[in-house]
């Protein structure tokens, strides 16, 4: 036998030496992600606008959106770019980019034809059918004038910002959300703002003699108010920031998410503020909000400290029917995980659950509470990446490019870090920001798209082994808003009860999840789906088989007077 035959003793010994020379990969875990970016034909590269001025906006950009812009059943992708506006005006490659999903992990750049190549400094994005005409529209929260694109239904969009009255000035933008404040059938618009910046030549400071970016608490920056716009139902909006109570509060808004926190059938607003207390605006159902973050025990860390809060995510991790809250944070801070106790109160259970364990040396951004292996319990994904590009010059505890993190929910109240067991998709080391989560290949499970600061995006295909059964739900409102934004959905399958809500704008300055995902484990049939329409009634749908996408239309189920 040849000494270098693969089956020879010598070859086996050499293979063993090679294995000892490199990290030995762990056995595959319950979740497995594969990096398929190279086969997608996506050529977008994010530009973070690094200008040498050390402007704070350069460090915190940007988000992305996943949604079906052309109503063909496939989830498309829209990436925000953040180039210096004067450069972007002369270089189409530095503008936002829309990619049409052609199936089989192939995407086509349709930006120019669609007319959505905004050249502003992009930060946040939200998507919803604001005019209830059957297709989804786009709102951009920029540093500088914001943009509202109306979907024309033929693959093109029209900039209607001026007519709609939602330009929102020149503040550094942050998260954005569509929500139905009063349950009147039209989605309103929440626009978070980060900081006000003076017009100076440089914002640079130093760390151990190295140039660095200032944080939002620096005296040169000022906190600012967010804005709330009421949809008039005729294509225009009215600024109700002061009338709603939102305008009475200033912060440094980053990510935002809207959901029914206290289960009183209206939509509340959560704002993750950077180095100021987080906001919880509880909705009275009539257009007025009361800020209750401190009373709800989610404004600060469990030690009473202000944190560099980044991206908030809502999801029922323990299947008790209440939306729990996870918020990503800055280096040396453990992003808090709050269990919803009901009636608008939270309990910090970060340490006992293990949520976000191992991220203290990281800066964390986009996140998701979703069931990646479809066993009936929501897992946790966290996007990581530092914002100081030369941090390694003065801090040997961290790096600029970082690995993202994935935690498996064991169904007993614990999150287990399975990042090193979850495939090559979790071995990509970049400086990530926003992330979006949807079924991009229509195979039933949730995939991941990540925007990386200053580079190409990452697309991860979910190849998790031994996945359970599943159900996907798409809503169509008739009396309420067409996308069902704010609608509460309960799925009952035997001994398993799951709840979810449609959110518009979530996580770190991003949008995803107009389609709802439910993991069912070994359950092959759903006994009942209860749809509690925002501002409307309740529909009951019964005896639905698992492993399919269903479209539930308002009024077509068995109605309930509950």
ABEGO torsion letter per residue (X at the ends): XBAABAABAAAAAAAAAAAAABBBBBBBBABBBBBAAAAAGBABBBBAGBAGAGBAAAAAOBBBBBBBAAGAGBBBBBBBBABBAAAAAABAAABBBBBBBAEGGBBBBAAAAAGABBABBBABBBBBBAAGAGBBBBBBBBBEBBBBBBBAGAGBBBBAAAAAGAAGEABBBBBBBBBBAAGAGBBBBBBBBABBBBBBABABBBBGGBBBBBBAABAABBBBBBBBBBBAGAGBBBBAAAAAGAAABBBBBBBBBBBBAAGAGBBBBBBBBBGBBBBBBBBAGAGBBBBAAAAAGAABBAAGBBBBBBBBBBBBAAGAGBBBBBBBBBBGBBBBBBBBAEGGBBBBAAAAAGBGBGAAABBBBBBBBBBAAGAGBBBBBBBBEBABAAAAAABAABBABBBBBBBBBAGAGBBBBAAAAAEAAAABBBBBBBBBBBBAAGAGBBBBBBBBBGBBBBBBBBABBGBBBBBBBBBBBAABBAAGBGBBBBBBBEABBBBBBBBBEBEBGBBBGABBBBBAEABABBABBBBBBBGBBBBBBBGBBBGBBBBBBBGABBBBAX
